[in-house]
Amino acid sequence: MAKTDTQTVGRLLQEYARRAALRGGNPYSAKAYARAAENLTALAEPLGELVAEGRLQEIPGIGNSIADIITKLHRTGTHPSLEAMRKEVPAGVLELMDVPGLRPDKVMKLYKTLGISSLAELEQAARDDRIKGTQGLGASLQTKILNNIEIAKSGENRRHVHRAAALLDSALKRIKAAKPDLKRVTVAGDLRRGCELIGDLALVAEADRLDDGPKALTPSGELNVHLADREHYGASLLFATGSAAHIEALKVLAGRKGFTLHERGFRRGRKLVAAKTEEQIYKALELPFIEPELREDGSEIALALERKLPKLVSDADIRGILHAHTDRSDGVDTLAAMAAATRKRGYQYFGVADHSKSAHYAGGLSVAEIREQHREINKLNKGFGKDFRIFKGIESDILEDGSLDYPKSVLARFDFVVASVHSRFKLGRKEQTERIIRAVSHPRTTILGHMTGRQLLRRPGYDVDIEKVLKACAKHGVAVEINANPWRLDLDWRWHRRALELGCMMSINPDAHSTNEIDLTHWGVQMARKGGVPTDRILNCLPLAEFTRFLRLKKKQDRTRTRHGSTLMGARRHSRSTNRSRTHR
C-alpha cells in the first residue's frame, strides 16, 4: 500500500483536530492535534523516514499518542477514530470553524438546529435573517458571522507571522541537522519581506555545485526549499524572497539596460554578470541595495533610482518599551519583574501602561491603585540609578464621546498616556472618527494605541477615517502606535508612508502582558521597516535623557497645542544629533 505524503497527513490530522473539537471534551487535546498538524506543514525531512526510524517525537508538540495517530495516517491514510468522527458530522461543517468568533459548540448548534453544513449555507442563512431568531444563537452572533465571514475566506493558507517564524526556525534547524553538507540556509518568502500574514514558507539553501543550476525542492508539507550553489545563491535568494511585483520591476529595468534577470542570475546574453549575492545584482542594475521589507509593489524601484530609499529602523534602535501591562490589570507579571526583564534586554526605560478604570473586564486601575503603583515606581526608580527608569503611564480607554478615562487632575499625574478604543467598535464611520480625533486632541494624550482595533484573521478593524485621524495626530503631536502584538500589527504598514508624509511620529509598542511578550517588539520593528519608517520618526528610539526631556516639554506645553507637533519633532531631531550609538543587543 502506498504511504500517505506529509501534506495529506497534515490535512488529515487537522481534520482530526477539528472533529475532536466539535465532539467536545478536553479542548486542549484538540488544540494539541492542531498544533502538531501545523508543525507537519514545515517538516524538513520526509515523514516516512521519521516514522520508520521512530523519530516522530522529535517534532515539537508530538508525544506518544499523537505519534501513533500520525503513524496510522501515514501508513493507511486514515484512522479508526477519524472514521468514527466522520460519521457524526459532514465534512462541510468543518468550514464553519474558520469563521472568527464561532466556537465549536455554536458550530454544532448551527448544524443540528438549522442544518447548516457549509460556509456558503452559513452566509446565506445569515443574510436571510435565519440565525438571529434561533435560541442560543441570536442577533449578535448573526452580525458577527456577516462581519467575519470574509476573514474566513481571505485567511486561507495564511498564518500569523510569529507562528510562521517558529515553523521556519524549526525547519531551518532540522534541515541543517539532516543535511550537514548544506553550507548555509536562509529564510526567504513572505517572512523575509516582513509581511504580517505568511502564506509562503520558504528557505534557500547552499548546496555543492549543481550541474543543472538552482532548483526548488519541496521536502514535505508546505515548506519550499530552494537549492543553489555558491555562485548563484544571491539570485536564488532574490527570487525566493520576491515579491512577484518587485522581481517583475527588476526584470523590466534589466531589459531596458540590455540584460536579462532570472534565477540563474543577471546576464548579458549568455554571460553571467552577477548572481553570487543580492548586493551584486542590485549594483549591476545601478541600484542601491533594497531591503527585503521594501520589496513589495514595485514602487520601491523608483525610490531606489532616485536615491530616496529610507534608512530603516532596526531592533537595536529601540531604546525603551512603552505600552506594557502588569498584574495590577490584565498582565501576569509584577511591575518589578517587567521592569527587570526590560532592563535585562538592554533597554533604557520601561513605560508601564495598565488599563484604566473603565476597562473593568481587564482589571482597570482605580485612583487608589494608581497611587499605590506610583509609590512603587518611585521606590524602584531610586534603586535603578541614572541608567534606567520606569515611566508612569496608563492605557486610558477612549470613551464613547471621545473623552479619556479619569478626570484631568488624575491624568496629570502620569508621565504619558496611551489612548485606546476598547469598546463600541460598531459606531458609524463619522462617529468613530470624531471620537478618536477628540481623544487625540486631549492635552494629555501622548500615543494613540492600536488605531483600528483590528485582530488579524480574527476581526476587522472598526470603520474609521484613517487619513483624518493621522492628520489629527500630526497636528496635536500625538505618536501613532505600531502595536507589535502579532495579532494586531496596527497601524497597518500600508499607512506608514502616508503617516510620515503628514508629519506623524510613530511608537513601536509590544502591548506586553508578560515578561516574554516584551520581545514582541521585534514584530513591530518589522512592520515599521516594511512601512519605510526611519529611526528618527519613532518616539521610543529616543535615548533616556531625550525621552525624559520630551515628556517634560510636552507636559509644560499642554495648553499650547499649536506647538505640540514641533516639540515632538524637535526633541526627536535633537536626539539624532546628540546620540546615535547604543549598546542594546
Disulfide bonds with the S-S distance in Angstrom:
none
